[in-house]
Structures are given as structure tokens and as C-alpha cells.
Amino acid sequence: MVEAVKLARFHLYNRGLFCGAQAIVWELEEMGLEDHPSVRTINRILSREELTHRRPGVTSRKGENIQSFPRK
């Protein structure tokens, strides 16, 4: 099941889509896996496998019109 979660996460990430735990649940359901782990368990798997990093690049904060922020 861990490999299925990782595969779904990589698939979403590489397509530039949201790749959080809830999106992974939906992806697993689309893949035909009816018996999938809970959202909390998927979060634990992502954390344990160190798959919680954000995408690099331009970010924006809510309420601000700045295109990019300086990296620290």
C-alpha cells in the first residue's frame, strides 16, 4: 500500500497537480483501489517517506500581488 501511495503522489506531482493526502485518496480511488488507507495514514506515509516538500518556484501569499519572494 505504501508503494501505491508513493506512486499516486508522484503521478500527481509530476502533472503539476495538488498532491496532498486527500488528492492521493481520490487518485487511489481512480486507480481502482477501494480499500485504501485513511487521509491521516497517508499523511504519516508521506512524512515517513520524506515526501512533504513543496514545489520550487514562484509562490504567492494570500492577499499579496507579489510574483516571487526572496529565498532565505
trRosetta pair geometry for C-beta under 8 A, 3 or more apart (Angstrom, degrees):
i j d omega theta_ij theta_ji phi_ij phi_ji
1 4 5.5 -52 -152 34 39 114
1 5 6.5 41 150 -20 68 102
1 36 7.4 150 -151 -141 111 57
1 37 6.0 108 161 -32 135 110
2 5 5.8 -54 -152 35 33 111
2 6 6.4 31 152 -16 66 107
2 45 5.6 -169 -127 -144 81 123
2 49 7.3 151 -174 -58 108 132
3 6 5.6 -53 -145 39 34 111
3 7 6.1 37 154 -22 66 107
4 7 5.6 -53 -144 37 30 113
4 8 6.3 29 156 -17 64 106
4 28 6.3 74 148 -118 114 106
4 31 7.3 -179 -163 96 107 155
4 33 6.3 87 177 -62 151 162
4 36 7.7 -125 114 -122 135 95
5 8 5.9 -56 -148 37 29 109
5 9 6.3 29 154 -20 64 109
5 24 6.0 43 -149 175 76 137
5 28 7.3 -19 -92 -72 60 127
5 37 6.9 -20 -71 34 129 125
5 42 5.6 -172 -138 -131 129 87
5 45 5.0 39 103 113 159 154
5 46 7.4 -117 151 -58 121 76
6 9 5.7 -56 -147 37 30 112
6 10 6.3 28 157 -16 66 107
6 45 7.6 -120 -53 152 78 117
6 49 6.2 -122 -92 171 112 169
6 51 6.9 -172 -121 -55 80 161
7 10 6.0 -56 -146 39 28 108
7 11 6.2 32 154 -23 63 109
8 11 5.6 -54 -147 35 30 115
8 12 6.5 26 157 -14 64 106
8 24 4.8 110 112 -147 126 81
8 27 4.0 141 -161 106 113 130
8 28 5.5 -52 -75 -61 159 75
8 31 6.8 -108 -89 -20 108 141
9 12 6.0 -58 -150 39 29 107
9 13 6.1 28 154 -19 65 112
9 19 5.2 90 -154 180 69 115
9 24 5.6 -12 -72 -99 78 121
9 46 6.7 151 -101 -104 155 104
9 51 5.7 57 139 158 156 145
10 13 5.6 -55 -139 40 31 112
10 14 6.0 27 163 -18 66 110
11 14 6.3 -58 -144 37 22 106
11 15 6.6 11 158 -9 58 112
11 27 6.5 154 78 -166 124 142
12 15 6.0 -69 -152 42 29 105
12 17 4.6 -90 -166 75 80 106
12 18 6.9 -46 171 87 125 39
12 19 3.9 153 102 -100 120 91
12 23 5.7 109 -139 135 160 124
12 24 7.0 -108 -3 -82 147 67
12 27 5.9 -101 -54 -67 115 151
13 16 7.8 40 174 -68 32 23
13 17 7.6 -92 -68 54 19 67
13 19 4.6 -3 -65 -54 76 163
13 55 7.7 176 -154 -80 89 102
17 23 6.8 178 134 -172 106 145
18 23 4.8 176 106 -59 92 154
19 23 5.8 -111 -120 84 23 137
19 24 6.9 57 -172 -59 62 91
20 23 5.2 95 54 14 66 103
20 24 7.0 -121 108 -8 35 93
21 24 5.5 -56 -149 34 32 114
21 25 6.6 39 151 -24 65 98
21 39 4.5 102 132 -162 124 77
21 40 7.7 71 176 -59 161 18
21 42 4.1 139 -142 94 97 119
21 43 4.8 -42 -68 -58 145 79
21 46 6.8 -119 -76 -7 89 138
22 25 5.5 -45 -153 27 37 115
22 26 6.8 34 150 -14 64 101
22 39 5.7 4 -76 -119 67 123
23 26 5.7 -53 -153 38 36 111
23 27 6.3 38 149 -21 67 106
24 27 5.4 -51 -144 37 35 114
24 28 6.3 38 154 -21 66 102
24 42 5.3 169 82 -168 136 146
24 46 8.0 -163 -24 -60 160 122
25 28 5.8 -54 -149 35 29 110
25 29 6.5 29 152 -18 63 106
25 36 6.1 151 -136 109 70 142
25 39 6.0 -48 -43 -83 136 79
25 42 6.7 -122 -57 -23 84 158
26 29 5.6 -55 -150 36 33 113
26 30 6.5 34 151 -19 65 104
27 30 5.6 -53 -150 36 33 112
27 31 6.4 33 150 -20 65 106
28 31 5.5 -55 -148 37 34 113
28 33 4.5 -57 173 60 91 122
28 36 4.3 102 124 -107 146 149
29 32 7.8 77 178 -51 31 12
29 33 6.8 -90 -84 65 31 69
29 34 7.4 64 -124 -100 72 44
29 36 6.9 -93 -59 -3 70 144
33 36 4.9 89 121 -67 113 99
37 41 3.7 -108 171 93 120 133
37 42 5.5 153 92 -53 112 76
37 45 7.1 109 72 -21 161 133
38 41 4.7 97 53 7 76 102
38 42 7.1 -137 97 -4 41 86
39 42 5.7 -55 -151 36 32 112
39 43 6.5 37 150 -21 64 103
40 43 5.6 -50 -151 33 34 114
40 44 6.6 35 150 -19 64 102
41 44 5.5 -50 -152 34 36 114
41 45 6.5 39 150 -20 66 102
42 45 5.5 -50 -148 35 35 113
42 46 6.3 36 153 -19 66 104
43 46 5.8 -53 -147 36 31 111
43 47 6.3 31 155 -18 64 107
44 47 5.7 -57 -148 38 30 111
44 48 6.1 28 156 -18 67 109
45 48 5.8 -57 -144 39 28 109
45 49 6.0 10 162 -3 65 114
45 51 8.0 -11 123 40 73 123
46 49 6.2 -67 -140 49 24 99
46 51 4.5 -98 -154 74 74 98
46 52 5.4 103 141 -67 104 84
47 50 7.5 24 180 -77 31 35
47 51 7.9 -84 -50 46 18 68
47 52 5.7 23 -95 -38 58 134
50 53 7.6 26 162 -25 75 99
54 59 8.0 26 149 -88 140 132
58 67 6.0 -43 -150 166 124 75
58 68 4.9 -83 -123 -86 80 92
59 68 7.1 83 37 -130 60 57
59 69 6.3 -44 66 17 99 110
60 64 6.3 -163 -171 79 82 91
60 65 7.9 -2 -148 -131 121 20
60 66 6.7 165 -126 72 79 66
60 67 7.3 -40 -83 -131 101 25
61 64 4.6 37 68 25 92 125
61 66 7.4 19 27 47 92 107
61 69 7.6 59 -22 -54 107 138
66 69 6.4 75 121 -71 132 77
